[in-house]
Amino acid sequence: MSDREIAPFDPAAAGWLAYGDEGFIGLVGPFWTRQEGDTHLYAFMAESKHHNRRGVVQGGMLMTFADRSMGMTCWYANEKQPQATVQLDMHFIDAVQIGEFVECKCKVVRRTRSLVFMSGELVVGPRVVATANGVWKTLGKR
């Protein structure tokens, strides 16, 4: 565990809206979202269900969160077309403590006719905890 003091934080009071779904995200969420201009922001509150044997957030949870956040950013940038993650690379930089609020800052790096290249930075306040790069394939309209 860490000696860091974790200040209580209420995402709803700070303008975040909870969202989930009936699938896997429903098990690990809720995730939070808010919009600033044309940008959709994503976050989650690290809960005890996210911990690993060391008592910090499991790396797989951070990967799940990055995949969903970057995928949603891609989806909006790609006119809400169906898509699939084809590659996701993750670099873990610092541990996330239970009780911390993790945000993902996502960016579309490049778009081709069928692929979208993304980058993401997971942060707790000013502290970078992970970075990610990924590729999403546009599947076409159903």
C-alpha positions in Angstrom: 0.0 0.0 0.0 1.0 3.6 -0.4 1.6 6.4 2.1 -0.2 8.8 -0.2 -3.2 10.6 1.3 -6.2 10.1 -0.9 -8.7 12.9 -0.7 -12.4 11.9 -1.0 -13.8 12.7 -4.4 -17.4 12.7 -5.7 -17.4 12.5 -9.5 -21.1 13.4 -9.8 -20.5 16.6 -7.8 -17.7 17.5 -10.2 -19.9 17.2 -13.3 -19.1 13.6 -14.3 -22.0 11.3 -15.4 -21.9 7.6 -14.6 -22.3 5.1 -17.5 -22.1 1.4 -17.9 -23.5 -1.3 -20.0 -24.9 -4.8 -19.6 -21.7 -6.5 -20.7 -18.2 -6.7 -19.2 -18.1 -3.0 -18.4 -21.1 -3.5 -16.2 -19.0 -5.8 -14.0 -15.9 -3.5 -13.7 -17.7 -0.1 -13.8 -19.2 2.3 -13.5 -17.1 4.4 -15.7 -17.6 8.2 -15.8 -17.9 10.6 -18.6 -18.2 14.3 -19.2 -17.9 16.6 -22.2 -15.7 19.6 -22.5 -16.5 21.3 -25.8 -16.1 18.7 -28.5 -14.0 16.4 -26.3 -15.5 13.4 -24.4 -13.6 12.7 -21.2 -13.6 9.3 -19.4 -12.7 8.2 -15.8 -13.2 5.6 -13.2 -13.0 5.5 -9.4 -10.6 2.8 -8.2 -12.7 0.5 -6.0 -11.7 -2.5 -3.8 -13.1 -4.8 -6.6 -10.2 -3.6 -8.8 -7.3 -4.5 -6.5 -4.6 -7.1 -7.2 -2.6 -9.1 -4.6 -0.5 -6.1 -3.8 -3.6 -4.1 -2.9 -3.3 -1.6 -5.9 -5.4 -1.5 -9.1 -4.9 -4.6 -11.3 -3.1 -3.8 -14.6 -5.9 -5.5 -16.5 -8.4 -3.0 -15.1 -6.3 -0.1 -16.4 -6.1 -1.9 -19.8 -9.9 -2.4 -19.9 -10.4 1.3 -19.0 -7.9 2.5 -21.7 -9.5 0.2 -24.3 -13.0 1.5 -23.5 -12.0 5.2 -23.3 -9.9 5.2 -26.4 -12.5 3.1 -28.2 -15.3 5.5 -27.3 -13.1 8.5 -28.4 -12.5 6.7 -31.7 -16.2 5.9 -32.1 -17.2 9.5 -31.8 -14.4 10.6 -34.1 -15.4 7.9 -36.6 -19.1 9.0 -36.8 -20.2 6.2 -34.5 -19.4 3.4 -36.9 -19.0 -0.1 -35.6 -15.3 -0.9 -34.8 -13.0 -3.3 -33.1 -9.7 -3.0 -31.3 -7.0 -4.7 -33.3 -4.0 -3.6 -31.2 -3.5 -2.1 -27.7 -0.1 -1.4 -26.2 0.2 -0.4 -22.6 3.0 1.0 -20.5 2.4 1.0 -16.7 4.2 3.9 -15.0 2.9 4.2 -11.5 0.6 2.2 -9.2 -3.0 3.3 -8.8 -4.3 3.2 -5.2 -7.8 2.2 -4.2 -9.9 5.4 -3.9 -8.0 7.3 -6.6 -9.9 8.8 -9.6 -8.3 7.8 -12.9 -8.9 9.8 -16.1 -7.9 8.9 -19.6 -6.8 11.6 -22.0 -7.4 10.3 -25.5 -6.2 11.5 -28.8 -6.8 10.5 -32.4 -3.3 10.3 -33.9 -4.3 9.3 -37.5 -7.2 8.0 -39.5 -7.2 6.0 -42.7 -10.1 4.6 -44.6 -10.4 1.6 -42.4 -8.1 2.2 -39.3 -7.9 4.7 -36.5 -4.6 5.2 -34.6 -5.1 6.4 -31.0 -3.0 7.4 -28.0 -4.1 7.7 -24.4 -2.6 8.9 -21.1 -4.1 7.6 -17.9 -3.7 10.1 -15.1 -4.5 10.6 -11.4 -4.5 14.3 -11.0 -1.2 15.5 -12.5 0.4 12.1 -12.1 0.7 9.9 -15.2 0.1 6.3 -14.2 0.0 4.6 -17.7 0.2 5.4 -21.4 -1.4 3.5 -24.3 -1.3 3.3 -28.0 -3.9 1.4 -30.1 -5.4 0.7 -33.5 -9.1 0.4 -34.2 -10.6 -1.1 -37.3 -13.7 0.4 -38.8 -16.1 -2.4 -39.5 -18.6 -0.5 -41.6 -22.2 0.4 -41.0 -24.6 -2.3 -40.0 
